[in-house]
Amino acid sequence: MMAARKTANTHFCRQTSANMAAKQATSVRVRLGIEQHLPVCIYDVCDKLGVTVRFIDNNMEGMYEKNARPKIYLSSKRPLARRVYNCAHELGHHEFGDGSSIDELKEDAERPSWEDPKEFKADSFAAHLLMPTIGLRGAFNSRGLEIQTATSEQIYVIACDFGVGYTTLVTHLSVGLRLMNSIRAAELKKVSPKQIRSRLLGQKTASPLIVAGAKRLNPRVDAEVGTLIMLPKDAFVDADKLSPVGQFKNASLFEAVKPGIAQIRTPEWAAFARIARKEYMGMARYRHLEE
């Protein structure tokens, strides 16, 4: 949990706020019948809670509109994982009964601003909803990994499982859950997601990369056209929407080339990729419909 302390400017107890956020995240899962350890699709969660999510062409993180039909607006220009976290953050404002709000674009999107009590609580809610403790422990255990000693590449893969950013996961493990010490977290943050993608692919790329396989708890792979998806070498996919672009010793690399839902199968695992148009604008529930 977050360290208990008060700030000079806002005079709120972070520990109390973090506890409230964790309980509210658990409550959402209970209300929707979602098991506490499973990754969630935040857009499906919002839909079930009656909160409309829309992607717009705007340089901001997100906006929550409080009214009889609550809405969340997200920038289609932000990276995929950032959109997920921003959506969960705005849902936090909704769950805590906050008024309408706009979260402006941050120069360093991975560095949270926690001086405002409402923003801190919304961030904590998002982290606990998207990255539940029991789910994270299970993801590491199923791979025979220790949280404290896992490599940056291994943590990147687990971040893919939960649909969040690499640095976001490291921050939650160290600051939110205290499952990783600050020294190790600082070391991991010195490695950028771009560097990790280069290591995994053996070459530099500007494209987003999702890694998925049999240990993945999440049967959904949410992507957009242009996303690279690394799968087990024996994976069979819908070639109409996922085009092969490379082979590795134990993996195959595909690129999402067409909107829609693509099946993924191996002898021991199955999933489906929901592919949206590049920088899709419109209601989230329709993001992966075919042209």
Backbone torsions as a table, in degrees:
resi	resn	phi	psi	omega
1	MET	NA	164.3	178.9
2	MET	-65.1	147.6	179.2
3	ALA	-65.3	138.9	-179.5
4	ALA	-79.3	115.2	175.7
5	ARG	-162.9	160.0	177.6
6	LYS	-111.4	145.5	177.2
7	THR	-98.6	152.7	-176.8
8	ALA	-64.8	-31.9	-173.6
9	ASN	-85.8	-33.8	-170.7
10	THR	-114.7	-18.8	174.5
11	HIS	53.0	56.5	174.1
12	PHE	-133.1	152.1	-178.6
13	CYS	-90.1	115.1	-177.4
14	ARG	-66.7	-35.3	-179.7
15	GLN	-62.5	-45.2	179.3
16	THR	-63.1	-44.3	179.8
17	SER	-63.5	-41.0	179.8
18	ALA	-65.3	-39.9	178.0
19	ASN	-63.2	-43.1	177.9
20	MET	-61.3	-41.8	-179.2
21	ALA	-64.5	-42.8	179.3
22	ALA	-62.8	-42.0	179.3
23	LYS	-65.5	-38.7	179.7
24	GLN	-68.0	-37.9	177.2
25	ALA	-63.8	-40.8	176.4
26	THR	-63.6	-40.8	179.9
27	SER	-60.5	-41.3	179.1
28	VAL	-60.4	-45.1	179.0
29	ARG	-62.1	-41.6	-180.0
30	VAL	-64.0	-45.8	-179.3
31	ARG	-60.3	-35.2	-176.7
32	LEU	-96.3	0.3	178.9
33	GLY	70.0	31.2	179.2
34	ILE	-98.4	127.9	-179.9
35	GLU	-62.0	146.1	-170.9
36	GLN	-67.6	-19.4	-176.1
37	HIS	-97.0	-9.4	-172.0
38	LEU	-86.7	144.9	170.3
39	PRO	-63.4	153.0	179.6
40	VAL	-122.0	156.6	167.9
41	CYS	-94.6	112.0	-174.2
42	ILE	-62.6	-30.6	-179.6
43	TYR	-71.1	-37.0	175.1
44	ASP	-66.4	-39.2	178.2
45	VAL	-60.1	-48.6	179.7
46	CYS	-60.7	-42.3	-180.0
47	ASP	-58.9	-44.6	-179.2
48	LYS	-69.2	-25.4	178.7
49	LEU	-89.2	1.6	178.1
50	GLY	79.3	22.9	178.2
51	VAL	-108.1	115.9	-179.3
52	THR	-76.8	132.9	178.0
53	VAL	-114.2	129.2	-179.9
54	ARG	-131.0	136.1	175.2
55	PHE	-93.1	133.6	-178.1
56	ILE	-131.0	163.2	179.4
57	ASP	-89.3	85.7	-176.1
58	ASN	-153.0	139.9	179.0
59	ASN	-87.0	79.4	175.4
60	MET	-146.6	171.9	175.8
61	GLU	-82.3	-51.5	-179.4
62	GLY	-177.3	168.2	178.9
63	MET	-144.9	139.0	175.6
64	TYR	-112.8	128.2	178.2
65	GLU	-112.5	113.5	-178.5
66	LYS	-90.9	117.6	173.6
67	ASN	-161.9	-167.9	-178.2
68	ALA	-61.5	-29.3	175.8
69	ARG	-122.3	84.0	-173.4
70	PRO	-60.6	146.2	-177.3
71	LYS	-135.7	149.7	172.5
72	ILE	-122.3	130.6	177.1
73	TYR	-112.1	133.6	-179.1
74	LEU	-127.7	146.7	177.4
75	SER	-76.7	127.2	178.0
76	SER	-73.9	-7.6	-178.0
77	LYS	-86.9	-13.4	-178.5
78	ARG	-78.3	155.1	177.5
79	PRO	-58.4	154.8	-176.2
80	LEU	-52.3	-51.4	-177.1
81	ALA	-65.2	-32.9	179.0
82	ARG	-68.4	-37.1	177.7
83	ARG	-61.9	-40.8	179.3
84	VAL	-60.1	-49.5	-177.8
85	TYR	-66.6	-41.1	178.8
86	ASN	-61.2	-39.0	178.8
87	CYS	-63.7	-44.5	178.8
88	ALA	-64.2	-36.5	177.6
89	HIS	-62.6	-48.0	-179.9
90	GLU	-65.3	-34.8	175.8
91	LEU	-63.5	-33.0	176.1
92	GLY	-59.6	-42.6	176.4
93	HIS	-59.2	-40.8	178.6
94	HIS	-64.2	-47.5	-176.8
95	GLU	-64.1	-31.6	-178.9
96	PHE	-93.7	6.6	175.1
97	GLY	72.2	22.4	178.5
98	ASP	-70.7	160.9	176.4
99	GLY	-77.0	177.6	177.6
100	SER	-57.8	143.8	-177.3
101	SER	-151.4	156.4	176.0
102	ILE	-124.8	127.7	175.2
103	ASP	-101.9	110.6	-177.0
104	GLU	-72.0	161.5	-179.3
105	LEU	-61.9	131.7	178.4
106	LYS	-99.4	137.6	176.7
107	GLU	-64.1	-40.5	176.6
108	ASP	-114.5	92.3	-172.7
109	ALA	-66.9	-17.6	-179.3
110	GLU	-90.2	-5.3	-179.2
111	ARG	-102.0	102.1	-174.3
112	PRO	-71.6	151.1	173.8
113	SER	-102.6	108.6	-172.0
114	TRP	-113.4	23.1	177.7
115	GLU	-83.7	-22.6	177.5
116	ASP	-91.2	122.3	-177.7
117	PRO	-55.6	-40.3	-178.7
118	LYS	-66.9	-40.9	-179.5
119	GLU	-68.8	-39.3	178.1
120	PHE	-62.0	-45.6	-177.9
121	LYS	-67.1	-39.0	177.8
122	ALA	-65.3	-39.4	177.3
123	ASP	-64.6	-43.3	179.9
124	SER	-63.7	-42.3	177.6
125	PHE	-58.9	-47.7	-179.3
126	ALA	-58.7	-45.0	-178.0
127	ALA	-62.5	-46.0	-177.4
128	HIS	-71.2	-33.8	178.9
129	LEU	-69.0	-43.6	-176.3
130	LEU	-81.7	-30.0	-174.4
131	MET	-129.8	69.5	-178.1
132	PRO	-64.9	143.8	-176.6
133	THR	-54.4	-49.7	-176.3
134	ILE	-64.8	-33.8	178.3
135	GLY	-69.0	-41.9	179.0
136	LEU	-65.5	-44.8	178.0
137	ARG	-58.3	-42.3	179.4
138	GLY	-64.2	-38.6	-179.9
139	ALA	-64.6	-40.6	177.5
140	PHE	-71.5	-45.1	-177.6
141	ASN	-61.9	-40.7	-177.8
142	SER	-64.1	-22.1	178.9
143	ARG	-100.3	3.2	-179.5
144	GLY	68.5	32.2	-176.4
145	LEU	-108.0	150.0	170.9
146	GLU	-101.7	133.5	-177.7
147	ILE	-57.1	-40.7	-174.3
148	GLN	-70.3	-25.8	-174.7
149	THR	-115.0	-0.1	-179.4
150	ALA	-61.0	144.4	179.9
151	THR	-78.1	167.3	178.8
152	SER	-61.7	-38.2	178.7
153	GLU	-64.9	-40.9	179.7
154	GLN	-66.3	-39.4	177.8
155	ILE	-68.9	-35.5	176.7
156	TYR	-59.5	-43.1	179.9
157	VAL	-62.9	-41.0	179.8
158	ILE	-69.6	-34.7	174.6
159	ALA	-60.9	-38.5	176.4
160	CYS	-61.0	-39.0	178.8
161	ASP	-54.9	-41.4	-174.0
162	PHE	-98.2	2.4	175.9
163	GLY	70.2	24.6	-178.4
164	VAL	-116.3	170.5	178.5
165	GLY	-77.1	154.3	179.9
166	TYR	-58.2	-51.5	-178.3
167	THR	-66.8	-34.4	176.7
168	THR	-60.2	-42.4	179.2
169	LEU	-66.4	-44.1	179.1
170	VAL	-60.0	-42.9	178.8
171	THR	-61.6	-43.3	-179.3
172	HIS	-66.5	-41.1	179.0
173	LEU	-63.8	-36.9	-175.1
174	SER	-90.2	-48.3	-175.0
175	VAL	-90.6	-45.3	-176.2
176	GLY	-75.2	-44.8	-174.3
177	LEU	-107.3	-15.5	-178.8
178	ARG	56.8	39.5	176.4
179	LEU	-97.6	-4.1	-179.8
180	MET	-139.4	135.0	-178.7
181	ASN	-75.2	160.0	-173.1
182	SER	-65.9	-30.5	179.7
183	ILE	-66.1	-46.5	178.9
184	ARG	-65.0	-39.7	179.5
185	ALA	-62.0	-42.3	179.2
186	ALA	-62.9	-38.9	178.1
187	GLU	-63.1	-43.8	-178.6
188	LEU	-66.7	-34.7	-178.9
189	LYS	-72.7	-13.5	175.2
190	LYS	-72.0	-18.7	178.7
191	VAL	-97.2	122.7	-177.9
192	SER	-85.4	154.6	174.8
193	PRO	-55.4	-35.2	178.6
194	LYS	-62.6	-40.8	177.9
195	GLN	-66.3	-39.2	180.0
196	ILE	-64.7	-43.8	178.2
197	ARG	-59.6	-40.4	179.1
198	SER	-63.2	-40.7	179.0
199	ARG	-65.9	-42.5	-178.1
200	LEU	-68.6	-35.5	-175.9
201	LEU	-94.6	-16.3	-177.3
202	GLY	77.0	11.7	178.2
203	GLN	-162.2	159.0	-179.9
204	LYS	-75.6	146.3	176.5
205	THR	-151.3	146.1	175.9
206	ALA	-95.2	-6.5	-177.4
207	SER	-80.1	146.2	173.6
208	PRO	-66.0	149.8	-177.9
209	LEU	-130.2	128.9	173.8
210	ILE	-114.6	130.3	177.0
211	VAL	-108.6	128.2	-177.8
212	ALA	-141.1	146.0	-179.7
213	GLY	-165.6	-168.4	-171.2
214	ALA	-62.2	-25.5	-179.7
215	LYS	-82.4	-5.7	-177.0
216	ARG	-69.0	128.7	178.3
217	LEU	-79.3	-21.9	-174.1
218	ASN	-94.1	118.5	179.8
219	PRO	-78.4	-5.6	-179.8
220	ARG	-103.9	138.5	172.5
221	VAL	-120.3	98.7	-178.0
222	ASP	-88.2	122.3	-175.0
223	ALA	-143.0	-178.8	172.8
224	GLU	-138.0	163.5	-179.4
225	VAL	-54.4	130.8	-178.0
226	GLY	102.0	-12.0	178.4
227	THR	-75.3	137.8	173.3
228	LEU	-90.5	138.8	-179.6
229	ILE	-128.0	118.3	178.4
230	MET	-95.6	123.7	-175.4
231	LEU	-126.0	166.5	175.0
232	PRO	-55.8	152.3	-174.5
233	LYS	-61.1	-30.1	-177.2
234	ASP	-93.0	19.0	-177.2
235	ALA	-74.2	138.1	171.2
236	PHE	-107.4	133.7	-175.7
237	VAL	-133.2	168.9	173.6
238	ASP	-76.9	101.6	-173.1
239	ALA	-66.7	-16.0	179.1
240	ASP	-69.5	-29.3	-175.5
241	LYS	-114.8	-21.7	178.5
242	LEU	-121.9	113.6	-176.2
243	SER	-100.3	130.1	179.0
244	PRO	-66.8	135.6	-179.9
245	VAL	-129.7	-7.8	-179.9
246	GLY	-175.6	157.4	178.3
247	GLN	-126.2	140.4	175.5
248	PHE	-123.8	176.9	-177.5
249	LYS	-56.8	-44.0	-176.9
250	ASN	-125.5	17.5	-175.8
251	ALA	-151.4	159.2	174.0
252	SER	-122.2	144.7	-178.0
253	LEU	-113.2	132.4	179.9
254	PHE	-127.1	157.9	173.8
255	GLU	-119.5	134.3	175.6
256	ALA	-73.1	119.3	-172.7
257	VAL	-118.1	-9.4	-176.4
258	LYS	-150.5	138.2	178.5
259	PRO	-63.8	152.0	178.4
260	GLY	136.0	-169.4	179.9
261	ILE	-110.9	123.1	-177.6
262	ALA	-114.4	133.8	177.7
263	GLN	-81.1	144.2	175.6
264	ILE	-128.4	128.3	-177.9
265	ARG	-139.0	141.2	167.4
266	THR	-132.5	170.0	178.8
267	PRO	-57.5	-24.7	-175.9
268	GLU	-122.0	6.3	-173.5
269	TRP	-157.2	147.8	177.3
270	ALA	-143.7	147.5	179.4
271	ALA	-156.9	178.6	174.7
272	PHE	-141.2	139.9	179.3
273	ALA	-97.4	128.8	176.0
274	ARG	-104.9	110.1	-170.8
275	ILE	-107.8	123.3	177.5
276	ALA	-97.7	162.7	172.6
277	ARG	-65.7	155.1	178.7
278	LYS	-61.2	127.5	-179.3
279	GLU	48.3	47.6	-179.4
280	TYR	-56.5	137.4	174.5
281	MET	-119.7	131.6	-178.2
282	GLY	142.8	-170.3	-179.3
283	MET	-70.3	137.6	-175.3
284	ALA	-59.7	-35.6	-176.3
285	ARG	-63.7	-18.8	-177.6
286	TYR	-106.3	9.2	-169.5
287	ARG	-62.9	-30.2	-175.9
288	HIS	-106.1	15.8	176.1
289	LEU	-69.7	144.3	179.9
290	GLU	-67.0	157.8	-179.5
291	GLU	-55.1	NA	NA
